[in-house]
């Protein structure tokens, strides 16, 4: 149920798309059966390699937890087991920590997980709902989406209000980065740290923008004004020359969110998947893009080449996966 709620919250800021997921067919109590959320192993893919961090929900057995899939071996490790809903994970650049969103303190806040020790630190305790953490490439900052300052400006097209902030990993130097009303969130840092993409409905539709890390020099990248489409959830290629994101582009694909790439600064969107696909992330070597595919039941993990070739489904078990993130090499 919490996985369904999370999907509904996400749909609010994407305005035109319902991300409701089918309930997982799992037992009513106890630990999940082998194969749920990948636990018990999946077919290995050494030709792809790397490790994928993801969140997964499976009825009441797994309300929303973080997992890591080793693609070479097919083994899956569960990282969180608390009673909260845990999602939106992001690796630190050195791969030793994970910033993530959790309700373990009663509302959505940002926490840090030490992967080696399992210790969890509460980062954004205070006010508002805090979501979508992302690390700067040098590890010195964590950006996040929040309504912590309240609704001081007009809400956006979806009746939603959020802004972007950044904070040190030790909880110091909190700074607000966006103003202007509506939704401004889901930031992604360029590999050299000089730019950040983010999603905003300031233009009347959810589109992608880019700005400096201090919030200055803001520019719009995609345009869905008046089309009932959207673009969201961008991630940078390792060389910083392109972004990947999910979008609908009516009338051709008005009912689907597919994966697109866009050359920076002035390319045209290139569609690379055709399905109900979300939350893409580029592999560290640039050879693959991982994404969430809602096809034929449970939401599963897929990978594809940046040119749209070699589409590969990684998981097929019960449990609704979300937000795949490649571990830094």
C-alpha positions, -999 to +999 in steps of 0.1 A: +000+000+000+028+024+008+043+017-026+010+026-042+009+058-021+044+067-033+033+062-069+003+085-063+025+112-048+049+110-078+019+112-101+008+145-085+038+163-098+038+147-132+002+159-135-010+138-165+002+103-156-012+078-130+016+057-116-007+033-097+009-001-093-006-035-089-005-050-054+022-076-050+010-112-047+029-121-015+021-138+017+002-119+044+029-120+070+065-129+078+096-126+057+092-125+019+095-157-001+126-164-021+125-143-053+105-114-038+123-081-047+151-103-062+161-119-029+172-154-037+190-143-068+182-134-104+199-146-137+234-131-137+245-107-164+283-105-163+282-089-198+266-059-182+282-060-148+281-034-120+258-030-091+223-015-091+208+001-060+170+001-060+139+003-038+112-023-037+078-029-021+059-062-018+027-060+002+031-060+039+062-082+039+083-054+024+067-020+029+095-003+010+131-011+014+165-007-003+183-035-021+215-039-041+217-062-072+251-075-083+246-080-120+277-102-124+265-128-099+228-121-098+228-119-060+206-093-042+213-079-008+186-062+013+200-030+030+170-018+051+145-037+072+128-010+094+091-003+095+094+029+074+090+034+036+124+038+021+130+050-015+148+075-038+183+062-029+215+079-042+251+067-039+278+089-026+306+094-052+328+069-033+301+043-030+304+041+008+272+059+017+236+061+005+213+091+009+177+081+008+141+092+016+124+075+045+093+078+067+109+060+096+105+092+117+069+097+108+072+118+076+094+119+045+130+129+055+165+124+041+187+099+059+223+087+053+232+050+054+268+039+060+269+008+037+298-008+056+284-005+091+247-002+084+245+029+106+218+054+097+220+092+103+190+116+101+200+145+079+169+168+074+151+167+107+130+198+112+101+209+090+084+200+058+086+169+036+121+163+023+127+141-007+148+131-037+184+134-024+213+137-049+250+140-042+273+165-058+301+147-077+328+158-051+306+145-023+305+178-005+268+185-010+235+168-011+206+184-030+171+176-021+135+186-028+115+201+001+084+221+012+102+230+044+096+268+040+059+264+035+037+276+006+049+312+003+044+314-035+017+302-059+013+264-063+020+250-098-001+234-125-006+202-104-014+221-072+019+211-058+047+232-041+083+221-036+117+238-039+153+227-042+178+229-014+214+218-007+230+207+025+264+193+037+265+156+045+270+166+082+238+186+081+254+221+080+252+250+055+216+245+044+208+267+014+176+272-007+182+272-045+149+279-062+120+303-059+091+311-081+062+289-070+050+255-081+072+224-082+110+227-084+127+195-076+145+162-085+179+177-092+208+159-108+244+172-108+265+172-139+297+151-136+319+182-133+296+198-107+291+229-127+254+224-135+223+209-121+192+197-140+158+198-123+121+194-130+097+223-127+062+232-138+069+269-138+062+271-175+028+254-172+039+218-177+065+196-161+097+202-180+135+199-175+157+229-167+193+234-160+210+259-136+242+266-118+246+249-084+239+282-066+205+285-084+217+310-110+216+311-148+184+290-152+175+277-186+147+255-200+157+222-218+124+206-228+091+221-238+057+206-232+037+237-227+001+231-238+007+196-249-004+176-218+030+159-219+059+161-194+096+155-189+111+145-156+138+126-137+169+135-156+204+120-152+237+129-168+259+108-190+293+101-174+310+125-199+285+153-193+275+156-229+239+143-226+211+136-202+186+108-199+150+112-187+115+099-189+088+118-208+055+117-227+052+135-260+016+138-272+002+130-296+026+102-305+030+087-270+004+106-249-004+075-227+031+063-221+062+075-204+093+064-223+130+069-219+147+097-239+182+111-242+191+147-250+225+161-260+236+191-240+233+220-246+212+221-277+202+186-289+168+172-297+152+144-276+158+109-289+133+082-278+151+050-269+122+029-253+086+023-260+067+013-228+057+025-194+092+034-184+105+057-157+135+067-135+165+061-158+201+062-147+233+060-168+259+033-159+293+047-148+310+036-181+282+051-202+274+017-219+240+011-204+209+029-191+189+013-163+153+021-158+120+010-142+096-007-166+059-011-156+051-038-181+028-068-176+023-066-138+050-058-113+074-030-120+107-045-130+143-034-137+155-031-173+187-019-190+191-007-226+220+008-246+220+046-251+210+040-288+180+019-278+195-015-286+200-046-264+169-040-243+173-065-214+148-073-185+168-079-153+141-089-128+109-109-132+099-118-096+073-104-073+077-070-057+075-036-074+110-021-080+118+015-083+146+041-088+175+020-100+209+036-093+243+024-106+270+022-079+300+043-087+329+022-101 
